Amino acid sequence: MLNDLFLGLSVIALALVIWLVILLIKDPEKKVRQSLFKNKK
């Protein structure tokens, strides 16, 4: 039962990481990249 929980959480975490990478690659207006990496000057 505990292994099923860990498997589910790891699949969700991997899917979120892949989704973020795709979102950063396909960012036509560069809004996501600017909001993540904005300089604090």
PDB file of all heavy atoms in Angstrom:
ATOM      1  N   MET A   1       0.822  -1.199   0.000  1.00  0.00           N
ATOM      2  CA  MET A   1       0.000   0.000   0.000  1.00  0.00           C
ATOM      3  C   MET A   1       0.861   1.255   0.000  1.00  0.00           C
ATOM      4  O   MET A   1       0.585   2.196  -0.717  1.00  0.00           O
ATOM      5  CB  MET A   1      -0.904  -0.037   1.240  1.00  0.00           C
ATOM      6  CG  MET A   1      -1.903   1.050   1.282  1.00  0.00           C
ATOM      7  SD  MET A   1      -3.365   0.531   0.401  1.00  0.00           S
ATOM      8  CE  MET A   1      -4.470   1.804   0.843  1.00  0.00           C
ATOM      9  N   LEU A   2       1.924   1.240   0.796  1.00  0.00           N
ATOM     10  CA  LEU A   2       2.815   2.397   0.854  1.00  0.00           C
ATOM     11  C   LEU A   2       3.598   2.559  -0.444  1.00  0.00           C
ATOM     12  O   LEU A   2       3.840   3.682  -0.889  1.00  0.00           O
ATOM     13  CB  LEU A   2       3.764   2.247   2.042  1.00  0.00           C
ATOM     14  CG  LEU A   2       4.577   3.476   2.430  1.00  0.00           C
ATOM     15  CD1 LEU A   2       3.651   4.625   2.799  1.00  0.00           C
ATOM     16  CD2 LEU A   2       5.485   3.166   3.591  1.00  0.00           C
ATOM     17  N   ASN A   3       3.951   1.433  -1.071  1.00  0.00           N
ATOM     18  CA  ASN A   3       4.656   1.503  -2.349  1.00  0.00           C
ATOM     19  C   ASN A   3       3.779   2.123  -3.433  1.00  0.00           C
ATOM     20  O   ASN A   3       4.288   2.829  -4.303  1.00  0.00           O
ATOM     21  CB  ASN A   3       5.105   0.110  -2.790  1.00  0.00           C
ATOM     22  CG  ASN A   3       6.269  -0.383  -1.970  1.00  0.00           C
ATOM     23  OD1 ASN A   3       7.011   0.410  -1.410  1.00  0.00           O
ATOM     24  ND2 ASN A   3       6.411  -1.693  -1.889  1.00  0.00           N
ATOM     25  N   ASP A   4       2.496   1.853  -3.387  1.00  0.00           N
ATOM     26  CA  ASP A   4       1.579   2.457  -4.352  1.00  0.00           C
ATOM     27  C   ASP A   4       1.536   3.972  -4.182  1.00  0.00           C
ATOM     28  O   ASP A   4       1.491   4.713  -5.169  1.00  0.00           O
ATOM     29  CB  ASP A   4       0.171   1.886  -4.179  1.00  0.00           C
ATOM     30  CG  ASP A   4       0.095   0.404  -4.474  1.00  0.00           C
ATOM     31  OD1 ASP A   4       0.983  -0.085  -5.199  1.00  0.00           O
ATOM     32  OD2 ASP A   4      -0.837  -0.255  -3.968  1.00  0.00           O
ATOM     33  N   LEU A   5       1.565   4.430  -2.946  1.00  0.00           N
ATOM     34  CA  LEU A   5       1.562   5.868  -2.678  1.00  0.00           C
ATOM     35  C   LEU A   5       2.832   6.515  -3.218  1.00  0.00           C
ATOM     36  O   LEU A   5       2.775   7.554  -3.885  1.00  0.00           O
ATOM     37  CB  LEU A   5       1.444   6.126  -1.179  1.00  0.00           C
ATOM     38  CG  LEU A   5       1.541   7.591  -0.748  1.00  0.00           C
ATOM     39  CD1 LEU A   5       0.309   8.352  -1.189  1.00  0.00           C
ATOM     40  CD2 LEU A   5       1.733   7.685   0.743  1.00  0.00           C
ATOM     41  N   PHE A   6       3.978   5.890  -2.962  1.00  0.00           N
ATOM     42  CA  PHE A   6       5.234   6.437  -3.457  1.00  0.00           C
ATOM     43  C   PHE A   6       5.286   6.435  -4.978  1.00  0.00           C
ATOM     44  O   PHE A   6       5.788   7.376  -5.591  1.00  0.00           O
ATOM     45  CB  PHE A   6       6.426   5.665  -2.895  1.00  0.00           C
ATOM     46  CG  PHE A   6       6.677   5.939  -1.445  1.00  0.00           C
ATOM     47  CD1 PHE A   6       7.112   4.933  -0.609  1.00  0.00           C
ATOM     48  CD2 PHE A   6       6.484   7.197  -0.910  1.00  0.00           C
ATOM     49  CE1 PHE A   6       7.356   5.175   0.733  1.00  0.00           C
ATOM     50  CE2 PHE A   6       6.717   7.463   0.422  1.00  0.00           C
ATOM     51  CZ  PHE A   6       7.152   6.442   1.247  1.00  0.00           C
ATOM     52  N   LEU A   7       4.763   5.398  -5.606  1.00  0.00           N
ATOM     53  CA  LEU A   7       4.730   5.336  -7.063  1.00  0.00           C
ATOM     54  C   LEU A   7       3.852   6.443  -7.629  1.00  0.00           C
ATOM     55  O   LEU A   7       4.226   7.132  -8.581  1.00  0.00           O
ATOM     56  CB  LEU A   7       4.226   3.969  -7.524  1.00  0.00           C
ATOM     57  CG  LEU A   7       4.101   3.780  -9.035  1.00  0.00           C
ATOM     58  CD1 LEU A   7       5.469   3.888  -9.686  1.00  0.00           C
ATOM     59  CD2 LEU A   7       3.446   2.461  -9.351  1.00  0.00           C
ATOM     60  N   GLY A   8       2.702   6.655  -7.025  1.00  0.00           N
ATOM     61  CA  GLY A   8       1.813   7.712  -7.488  1.00  0.00           C
ATOM     62  C   GLY A   8       2.415   9.089  -7.327  1.00  0.00           C
ATOM     63  O   GLY A   8       2.333   9.925  -8.232  1.00  0.00           O
ATOM     64  N   LEU A   9       3.046   9.336  -6.191  1.00  0.00           N
ATOM     65  CA  LEU A   9       3.662  10.651  -5.973  1.00  0.00           C
ATOM     66  C   LEU A   9       4.843  10.882  -6.914  1.00  0.00           C
ATOM     67  O   LEU A   9       5.035  11.997  -7.405  1.00  0.00           O
ATOM     68  CB  LEU A   9       4.114  10.774  -4.518  1.00  0.00           C
ATOM     69  CG  LEU A   9       2.985  10.903  -3.495  1.00  0.00           C
ATOM     70  CD1 LEU A   9       3.560  10.960  -2.090  1.00  0.00           C
ATOM     71  CD2 LEU A   9       2.136  12.116  -3.776  1.00  0.00           C
ATOM     72  N   SER A  10       5.614   9.840  -7.174  1.00  0.00           N
ATOM     73  CA  SER A  10       6.753  10.014  -8.072  1.00  0.00           C
ATOM     74  C   SER A  10       6.301  10.249  -9.507  1.00  0.00           C
ATOM     75  O   SER A  10       6.904  11.042 -10.234  1.00  0.00           O
ATOM     76  CB  SER A  10       7.691   8.815  -7.991  1.00  0.00           C
ATOM     77  OG  SER A  10       7.031   7.650  -8.430  1.00  0.00           O
ATOM     78  N   VAL A  11       5.216   9.603  -9.919  1.00  0.00           N
ATOM     79  CA  VAL A  11       4.684   9.831 -11.266  1.00  0.00           C
ATOM     80  C   VAL A  11       4.154  11.252 -11.388  1.00  0.00           C
ATOM     81  O   VAL A  11       4.381  11.927 -12.396  1.00  0.00           O
ATOM     82  CB  VAL A  11       3.587   8.791 -11.587  1.00  0.00           C
ATOM     83  CG1 VAL A  11       2.801   9.184 -12.828  1.00  0.00           C
ATOM     84  CG2 VAL A  11       4.197   7.423 -11.769  1.00  0.00           C
ATOM     85  N   ILE A  12       3.481  11.741 -10.368  1.00  0.00           N
ATOM     86  CA  ILE A  12       2.966  13.114 -10.395  1.00  0.00           C
ATOM     87  C   ILE A  12       4.109  14.120 -10.417  1.00  0.00           C
ATOM     88  O   ILE A  12       4.078  15.098 -11.166  1.00  0.00           O
ATOM     89  CB  ILE A  12       2.026  13.352  -9.196  1.00  0.00           C
ATOM     90  CG1 ILE A  12       0.750  12.546  -9.380  1.00  0.00           C
ATOM     91  CG2 ILE A  12       1.710  14.824  -9.031  1.00  0.00           C
ATOM     92  CD1 ILE A  12      -0.163  12.557  -8.184  1.00  0.00           C
ATOM     93  N   ALA A  13       5.150  13.884  -9.618  1.00  0.00           N
ATOM     94  CA  ALA A  13       6.295  14.797  -9.592  1.00  0.00           C
ATOM     95  C   ALA A  13       7.016  14.807 -10.936  1.00  0.00           C
ATOM     96  O   ALA A  13       7.399  15.869 -11.437  1.00  0.00           O
ATOM     97  CB  ALA A  13       7.251  14.396  -8.474  1.00  0.00           C
ATOM     98  N   LEU A  14       7.193  13.637 -11.538  1.00  0.00           N
ATOM     99  CA  LEU A  14       7.851  13.568 -12.841  1.00  0.00           C
ATOM    100  C   LEU A  14       7.021  14.275 -13.905  1.00  0.00           C
ATOM    101  O   LEU A  14       7.558  14.999 -14.748  1.00  0.00           O
ATOM    102  CB  LEU A  14       8.081  12.109 -13.225  1.00  0.00           C
ATOM    103  CG  LEU A  14       8.784  11.873 -14.551  1.00  0.00           C
ATOM    104  CD1 LEU A  14      10.202  12.433 -14.510  1.00  0.00           C
ATOM    105  CD2 LEU A  14       8.806  10.395 -14.874  1.00  0.00           C
ATOM    106  N   ALA A  15       5.707  14.111 -13.861  1.00  0.00           N
ATOM    107  CA  ALA A  15       4.839  14.777 -14.826  1.00  0.00           C
ATOM    108  C   ALA A  15       4.901  16.295 -14.670  1.00  0.00           C
ATOM    109  O   ALA A  15       4.918  17.024 -15.658  1.00  0.00           O
ATOM    110  CB  ALA A  15       3.408  14.285 -14.660  1.00  0.00           C
ATOM    111  N   LEU A  16       4.974  16.787 -13.438  1.00  0.00           N
ATOM    112  CA  LEU A  16       5.070  18.234 -13.225  1.00  0.00           C
ATOM    113  C   LEU A  16       6.393  18.791 -13.740  1.00  0.00           C
ATOM    114  O   LEU A  16       6.433  19.878 -14.314  1.00  0.00           O
ATOM    115  CB  LEU A  16       4.905  18.556 -11.731  1.00  0.00           C
ATOM    116  CG  LEU A  16       3.489  18.484 -11.204  1.00  0.00           C
ATOM    117  CD1 LEU A  16       3.478  18.703  -9.700  1.00  0.00           C
ATOM    118  CD2 LEU A  16       2.605  19.505 -11.887  1.00  0.00           C
ATOM    119  N   VAL A  17       7.479  18.051 -13.542  1.00  0.00           N
ATOM    120  CA  VAL A  17       8.781  18.506 -14.042  1.00  0.00           C
ATOM    121  C   VAL A  17       8.776  18.548 -15.567  1.00  0.00           C
ATOM    122  O   VAL A  17       9.230  19.522 -16.173  1.00  0.00           O
ATOM    123  CB  VAL A  17       9.902  17.588 -13.502  1.00  0.00           C
ATOM    124  CG1 VAL A  17      11.204  17.830 -14.235  1.00  0.00           C
ATOM    125  CG2 VAL A  17      10.073  17.792 -12.017  1.00  0.00           C
ATOM    126  N   ILE A  18       8.232  17.513 -16.191  1.00  0.00           N
ATOM    127  CA  ILE A  18       8.169  17.492 -17.661  1.00  0.00           C
ATOM    128  C   ILE A  18       7.286  18.624 -18.173  1.00  0.00           C
ATOM    129  O   ILE A  18       7.610  19.295 -19.153  1.00  0.00           O
ATOM    130  CB  ILE A  18       7.666  16.116 -18.145  1.00  0.00           C
ATOM    131  CG1 ILE A  18       8.718  15.059 -17.858  1.00  0.00           C
ATOM    132  CG2 ILE A  18       7.329  16.144 -19.624  1.00  0.00           C
ATOM    133  CD1 ILE A  18       8.258  13.648 -18.128  1.00  0.00           C
ATOM    134  N   TRP A  19       6.174  18.884 -17.488  1.00  0.00           N
ATOM    135  CA  TRP A  19       5.279  19.960 -17.897  1.00  0.00           C
ATOM    136  C   TRP A  19       5.965  21.322 -17.792  1.00  0.00           C
ATOM    137  O   TRP A  19       5.816  22.178 -18.663  1.00  0.00           O
ATOM    138  CB  TRP A  19       4.024  19.918 -17.041  1.00  0.00           C
ATOM    139  CG  TRP A  19       3.067  21.021 -17.313  1.00  0.00           C
ATOM    140  CD1 TRP A  19       2.313  21.193 -18.428  1.00  0.00           C
ATOM    141  CD2 TRP A  19       2.789  22.137 -16.458  1.00  0.00           C
ATOM    142  NE1 TRP A  19       1.561  22.338 -18.308  1.00  0.00           N
ATOM    143  CE2 TRP A  19       1.834  22.928 -17.120  1.00  0.00           C
ATOM    144  CE3 TRP A  19       3.238  22.524 -15.200  1.00  0.00           C
ATOM    145  CZ2 TRP A  19       1.333  24.090 -16.558  1.00  0.00           C
ATOM    146  CZ3 TRP A  19       2.735  23.674 -14.654  1.00  0.00           C
ATOM    147  CH2 TRP A  19       1.796  24.445 -15.317  1.00  0.00           C
ATOM    148  N   LEU A  20       6.741  21.535 -16.733  1.00  0.00           N
ATOM    149  CA  LEU A  20       7.455  22.805 -16.591  1.00  0.00           C
ATOM    150  C   LEU A  20       8.512  22.980 -17.666  1.00  0.00           C
ATOM    151  O   LEU A  20       8.698  24.082 -18.190  1.00  0.00           O
ATOM    152  CB  LEU A  20       8.098  22.892 -15.204  1.00  0.00           C
ATOM    153  CG  LEU A  20       7.173  23.297 -14.077  1.00  0.00           C
ATOM    154  CD1 LEU A  20       7.896  23.204 -12.744  1.00  0.00           C
ATOM    155  CD2 LEU A  20       6.653  24.694 -14.295  1.00  0.00           C
ATOM    156  N   VAL A  21       9.220  21.912 -18.009  1.00  0.00           N
ATOM    157  CA  VAL A  21      10.238  22.003 -19.063  1.00  0.00           C
ATOM    158  C   VAL A  21       9.578  22.332 -20.397  1.00  0.00           C
ATOM    159  O   VAL A  21      10.050  23.198 -21.136  1.00  0.00           O
ATOM    160  CB  VAL A  21      11.053  20.691 -19.131  1.00  0.00           C
ATOM    161  CG1 VAL A  21      11.899  20.642 -20.388  1.00  0.00           C
ATOM    162  CG2 VAL A  21      11.917  20.553 -17.902  1.00  0.00           C
ATOM    163  N   ILE A  22       8.478  21.676 -20.704  1.00  0.00           N
ATOM    164  CA  ILE A  22       7.767  21.969 -21.954  1.00  0.00           C
ATOM    165  C   ILE A  22       7.240  23.399 -21.948  1.00  0.00           C
ATOM    166  O   ILE A  22       7.285  24.099 -22.961  1.00  0.00           O
ATOM    167  CB  ILE A  22       6.627  20.951 -22.165  1.00  0.00           C
ATOM    168  CG1 ILE A  22       7.210  19.580 -22.465  1.00  0.00           C
ATOM    169  CG2 ILE A  22       5.690  21.380 -23.283  1.00  0.00           C
ATOM    170  CD1 ILE A  22       6.185  18.467 -22.511  1.00  0.00           C
ATOM    171  N   LEU A  23       6.770  23.856 -20.806  1.00  0.00           N
ATOM    172  CA  LEU A  23       6.264  25.220 -20.698  1.00  0.00           C
ATOM    173  C   LEU A  23       7.378  26.239 -20.912  1.00  0.00           C
ATOM    174  O   LEU A  23       7.164  27.272 -21.547  1.00  0.00           O
ATOM    175  CB  LEU A  23       5.615  25.418 -19.323  1.00  0.00           C
ATOM    176  CG  LEU A  23       4.760  26.647 -19.118  1.00  0.00           C
ATOM    177  CD1 LEU A  23       3.565  26.605 -20.040  1.00  0.00           C
ATOM    178  CD2 LEU A  23       4.302  26.710 -17.682  1.00  0.00           C
ATOM    179  N   LEU A  24       8.577  25.957 -20.415  1.00  0.00           N
ATOM    180  CA  LEU A  24       9.695  26.871 -20.632  1.00  0.00           C
ATOM    181  C   LEU A  24      10.169  26.852 -22.079  1.00  0.00           C
ATOM    182  O   LEU A  24      10.578  27.883 -22.610  1.00  0.00           O
ATOM    183  CB  LEU A  24      10.861  26.498 -19.707  1.00  0.00           C
ATOM    184  CG  LEU A  24      10.724  26.957 -18.267  1.00  0.00           C
ATOM    185  CD1 LEU A  24      11.862  26.398 -17.431  1.00  0.00           C
ATOM    186  CD2 LEU A  24      10.699  28.458 -18.168  1.00  0.00           C
ATOM    187  N   ILE A  25      10.108  25.699 -22.725  1.00  0.00           N
ATOM    188  CA  ILE A  25      10.554  25.615 -24.117  1.00  0.00           C
ATOM    189  C   ILE A  25       9.556  26.302 -25.044  1.00  0.00           C
ATOM    190  O   ILE A  25       9.932  27.067 -25.926  1.00  0.00           O
ATOM    191  CB  ILE A  25      10.760  24.143 -24.521  1.00  0.00           C
ATOM    192  CG1 ILE A  25      11.961  23.574 -23.778  1.00  0.00           C
ATOM    193  CG2 ILE A  25      10.954  24.003 -26.016  1.00  0.00           C
ATOM    194  CD1 ILE A  25      12.143  22.086 -23.955  1.00  0.00           C
ATOM    195  N   LYS A  26       8.273  26.043 -24.833  1.00  0.00           N
ATOM    196  CA  LYS A  26       7.235  26.614 -25.691  1.00  0.00           C
ATOM    197  C   LYS A  26       6.630  27.843 -25.029  1.00  0.00           C
ATOM    198  O   LYS A  26       5.448  27.860 -24.716  1.00  0.00           O
ATOM    199  CB  LYS A  26       6.145  25.581 -25.961  1.00  0.00           C
ATOM    200  CG  LYS A  26       6.615  24.405 -26.772  1.00  0.00           C
ATOM    201  CD  LYS A  26       5.454  23.484 -27.032  1.00  0.00           C
ATOM    202  CE  LYS A  26       5.884  22.315 -27.890  1.00  0.00           C
ATOM    203  NZ  LYS A  26       4.766  21.438 -28.212  1.00  0.00           N
ATOM    204  N   ASP A  27       7.405  28.868 -24.845  1.00  0.00           N
ATOM    205  CA  ASP A  27       6.941  30.101 -24.214  1.00  0.00           C
ATOM    206  C   ASP A  27       7.083  31.230 -25.230  1.00  0.00           C
ATOM    207  O   ASP A  27       8.096  31.928 -25.244  1.00  0.00           O
ATOM    208  CB  ASP A  27       7.771  30.379 -22.962  1.00  0.00           C
ATOM    209  CG  ASP A  27       7.211  31.498 -22.130  1.00  0.00           C
ATOM    210  OD1 ASP A  27       6.045  31.866 -22.330  1.00  0.00           O
ATOM    211  OD2 ASP A  27       7.945  31.999 -21.271  1.00  0.00           O
ATOM    212  N   PRO A  28       6.094  31.416 -26.093  1.00  0.00           N
ATOM    213  CA  PRO A  28       6.260  32.369 -27.193  1.00  0.00           C
ATOM    214  C   PRO A  28       6.425  33.822 -26.742  1.00  0.00           C
ATOM    215  O   PRO A  28       7.159  34.583 -27.367  1.00  0.00           O
ATOM    216  CB  PRO A  28       4.991  32.196 -28.025  1.00  0.00           C
ATOM    217  CG  PRO A  28       4.004  31.595 -27.103  1.00  0.00           C
ATOM    218  CD  PRO A  28       4.790  30.792 -26.105  1.00  0.00           C
ATOM    219  N   GLU A  29       5.766  34.211 -25.679  1.00  0.00           N
ATOM    220  CA  GLU A  29       5.859  35.607 -25.238  1.00  0.00           C
ATOM    221  C   GLU A  29       6.875  35.791 -24.123  1.00  0.00           C
ATOM    222  O   GLU A  29       7.017  36.886 -23.594  1.00  0.00           O
ATOM    223  CB  GLU A  29       4.481  36.090 -24.789  1.00  0.00           C
ATOM    224  CG  GLU A  29       3.466  36.086 -25.912  1.00  0.00           C
ATOM    225  CD  GLU A  29       2.106  36.519 -25.454  1.00  0.00           C
ATOM    226  OE1 GLU A  29       1.959  36.872 -24.273  1.00  0.00           O
ATOM    227  OE2 GLU A  29       1.184  36.517 -26.272  1.00  0.00           O
ATOM    228  N   LYS A  30       7.571  34.734 -23.728  1.00  0.00           N
ATOM    229  CA  LYS A  30       8.618  34.751 -22.699  1.00  0.00           C
ATOM    230  C   LYS A  30       8.105  35.233 -21.346  1.00  0.00           C
ATOM    231  O   LYS A  30       8.847  35.746 -20.544  1.00  0.00           O
ATOM    232  CB  LYS A  30       9.801  35.624 -23.131  1.00  0.00           C
ATOM    233  CG  LYS A  30      10.396  35.252 -24.473  1.00  0.00           C
ATOM    234  CD  LYS A  30      11.204  33.992 -24.381  1.00  0.00           C
ATOM    235  CE  LYS A  30      11.960  33.741 -25.654  1.00  0.00           C
ATOM    236  NZ  LYS A  30      11.514  32.637 -26.434  1.00  0.00           N
ATOM    237  N   LYS A  31       6.814  35.059 -21.080  1.00  0.00           N
ATOM    238  CA  LYS A  31       6.254  35.520 -19.812  1.00  0.00           C
ATOM    239  C   LYS A  31       6.624  34.597 -18.663  1.00  0.00           C
ATOM    240  O   LYS A  31       6.903  35.052 -17.562  1.00  0.00           O
ATOM    241  CB  LYS A  31       4.745  35.640 -19.919  1.00  0.00           C
ATOM    242  CG  LYS A  31       4.304  36.788 -20.773  1.00  0.00           C
ATOM    243  CD  LYS A  31       2.828  36.972 -20.732  1.00  0.00           C
ATOM    244  CE  LYS A  31       2.425  38.162 -21.571  1.00  0.00           C
ATOM    245  NZ  LYS A  31       0.994  38.370 -21.567  1.00  0.00           N
ATOM    246  N   VAL A  32       6.623  33.295 -18.912  1.00  0.00           N
ATOM    247  CA  VAL A  32       6.959  32.346 -17.852  1.00  0.00           C
ATOM    248  C   VAL A  32       8.424  32.497 -17.466  1.00  0.00           C
ATOM    249  O   VAL A  32       8.777  32.533 -16.290  1.00  0.00           O
ATOM    250  CB  VAL A  32       6.661  30.903 -18.313  1.00  0.00           C
ATOM    251  CG1 VAL A  32       7.075  29.908 -17.254  1.00  0.00           C
ATOM    252  CG2 VAL A  32       5.193  30.747 -18.637  1.00  0.00           C
ATOM    253  N   ARG A  33       9.280  32.605 -18.468  1.00  0.00           N
ATOM    254  CA  ARG A  33      10.715  32.744 -18.200  1.00  0.00           C
ATOM    255  C   ARG A  33      11.012  34.041 -17.455  1.00  0.00           C
ATOM    256  O   ARG A  33      11.839  34.070 -16.547  1.00  0.00           O
ATOM    257  CB  ARG A  33      11.473  32.690 -19.524  1.00  0.00           C
ATOM    258  CG  ARG A  33      12.942  32.493 -19.355  1.00  0.00           C
ATOM    259  CD  ARG A  33      13.594  32.233 -20.669  1.00  0.00           C
ATOM    260  NE  ARG A  33      13.003  31.042 -21.253  1.00  0.00           N
ATOM    261  CZ  ARG A  33      13.593  30.270 -22.150  1.00  0.00           C
ATOM    262  NH1 ARG A  33      14.769  30.587 -22.572  1.00  0.00           N
ATOM    263  NH2 ARG A  33      12.996  29.225 -22.629  1.00  0.00           N
ATOM    264  N   GLN A  34      10.336  35.129 -17.821  1.00  0.00           N
ATOM    265  CA  GLN A  34      10.564  36.403 -17.136  1.00  0.00           C
ATOM    266  C   GLN A  34      10.081  36.339 -15.688  1.00  0.00           C
ATOM    267  O   GLN A  34      10.721  36.889 -14.796  1.00  0.00           O
ATOM    268  CB  GLN A  34       9.827  37.535 -17.874  1.00  0.00           C
ATOM    269  CG  GLN A  34      10.517  37.954 -19.149  1.00  0.00           C
ATOM    270  CD  GLN A  34       9.714  39.012 -19.891  1.00  0.00           C
ATOM    271  OE1 GLN A  34       8.623  39.377 -19.462  1.00  0.00           O
ATOM    272  NE2 GLN A  34      10.232  39.480 -20.994  1.00  0.00           N
ATOM    273  N   SER A  35       8.955  35.684 -15.463  1.00  0.00           N
ATOM    274  CA  SER A  35       8.460  35.631 -14.089  1.00  0.00           C
ATOM    275  C   SER A  35       9.303  34.699 -13.209  1.00  0.00           C
ATOM    276  O   SER A  35       9.431  34.926 -12.012  1.00  0.00           O
ATOM    277  CB  SER A  35       7.001  35.161 -14.075  1.00  0.00           C
ATOM    278  OG  SER A  35       6.913  33.836 -14.515  1.00  0.00           O
ATOM    279  N   LEU A  36       9.909  33.662 -13.800  1.00  0.00           N
ATOM    280  CA  LEU A  36      10.750  32.765 -13.022  1.00  0.00           C
ATOM    281  C   LEU A  36      12.139  33.336 -12.767  1.00  0.00           C
ATOM    282  O   LEU A  36      12.710  33.149 -11.705  1.00  0.00           O
ATOM    283  CB  LEU A  36      10.882  31.419 -13.735  1.00  0.00           C
ATOM    284  CG  LEU A  36       9.674  30.506 -13.680  1.00  0.00           C
ATOM    285  CD1 LEU A  36       9.938  29.254 -14.475  1.00  0.00           C
ATOM    286  CD2 LEU A  36       9.309  30.147 -12.267  1.00  0.00           C
ATOM    287  N   PHE A  37      12.696  34.013 -13.758  1.00  0.00           N
ATOM    288  CA  PHE A  37      14.087  34.454 -13.664  1.00  0.00           C
ATOM    289  C   PHE A  37      14.215  35.973 -13.657  1.00  0.00           C
ATOM    290  O   PHE A  37      15.185  36.501 -14.195  1.00  0.00           O
ATOM    291  CB  PHE A  37      14.890  33.901 -14.836  1.00  0.00           C
ATOM    292  CG  PHE A  37      14.873  32.402 -14.922  1.00  0.00           C
ATOM    293  CD1 PHE A  37      14.294  31.751 -15.974  1.00  0.00           C
ATOM    294  CD2 PHE A  37      15.450  31.637 -13.926  1.00  0.00           C
ATOM    295  CE1 PHE A  37      14.261  30.376 -16.061  1.00  0.00           C
ATOM    296  CE2 PHE A  37      15.440  30.258 -13.986  1.00  0.00           C
ATOM    297  CZ  PHE A  37      14.846  29.627 -15.059  1.00  0.00           C
ATOM    298  N   LYS A  38      13.263  36.675 -13.052  1.00  0.00           N
ATOM    299  CA  LYS A  38      13.364  38.137 -13.076  1.00  0.00           C
ATOM    300  C   LYS A  38      14.468  38.597 -12.115  1.00  0.00           C
ATOM    301  O   LYS A  38      14.658  38.048 -11.029  1.00  0.00           O
ATOM    302  CB  LYS A  38      12.042  38.785 -12.733  1.00  0.00           C
ATOM    303  CG  LYS A  38      11.495  38.464 -11.369  1.00  0.00           C
ATOM    304  CD  LYS A  38      10.144  39.132 -11.200  1.00  0.00           C
ATOM    305  CE  LYS A  38       9.482  38.643  -9.940  1.00  0.00           C
ATOM    306  NZ  LYS A  38       8.140  39.154  -9.799  1.00  0.00           N
ATOM    307  N   ASN A  39      15.187  39.597 -12.560  1.00  0.00           N
ATOM    308  CA  ASN A  39      16.297  40.129 -11.770  1.00  0.00           C
ATOM    309  C   ASN A  39      15.766  41.065 -10.706  1.00  0.00           C
ATOM    310  O   ASN A  39      14.910  41.894 -10.958  1.00  0.00           O
ATOM    311  CB  ASN A  39      17.278  40.895 -12.673  1.00  0.00           C
ATOM    312  CG  ASN A  39      17.965  39.966 -13.650  1.00  0.00           C
ATOM    313  OD1 ASN A  39      18.160  38.791 -13.377  1.00  0.00           O
ATOM    314  ND2 ASN A  39      18.320  40.499 -14.813  1.00  0.00           N
ATOM    315  N   LYS A  40      16.288  40.934  -9.516  1.00  0.00           N
ATOM    316  CA  LYS A  40      15.862  41.784  -8.402  1.00  0.00           C
ATOM    317  C   LYS A  40      16.908  42.861  -8.191  1.00  0.00           C
ATOM    318  O   LYS A  40      17.732  42.785  -7.318  1.00  0.00           O
ATOM    319  CB  LYS A  40      15.649  40.933  -7.157  1.00  0.00           C
ATOM    320  CG  LYS A  40      14.578  39.917  -7.345  1.00  0.00           C
ATOM    321  CD  LYS A  40      14.419  39.040  -6.123  1.00  0.00           C
ATOM    322  CE  LYS A  40      13.326  38.011  -6.385  1.00  0.00           C
ATOM    323  NZ  LYS A  40      13.156  37.085  -5.310  1.00  0.00           N
ATOM    324  N   LYS A  41      16.829  43.876  -9.041  1.00  0.00           N
ATOM    325  CA  LYS A  41      17.797  44.990  -8.947  1.00  0.00           C
ATOM    326  C   LYS A  41      17.145  46.192  -8.318  1.00  0.00           C
ATOM    327  O   LYS A  41      16.017  46.480  -8.494  1.00  0.00           O
ATOM    328  CB  LYS A  41      18.322  45.358 -10.332  1.00  0.00           C
ATOM    329  CG  LYS A  41      19.185  44.274 -10.912  1.00  0.00           C
ATOM    330  CD  LYS A  41      19.738  44.697 -12.242  1.00  0.00           C
ATOM    331  CE  LYS A  41      20.628  43.607 -12.810  1.00  0.00           C
ATOM    332  NZ  LYS A  41      21.180  43.974 -14.082  1.00  0.00           N
TER     333      LYS A  41
END
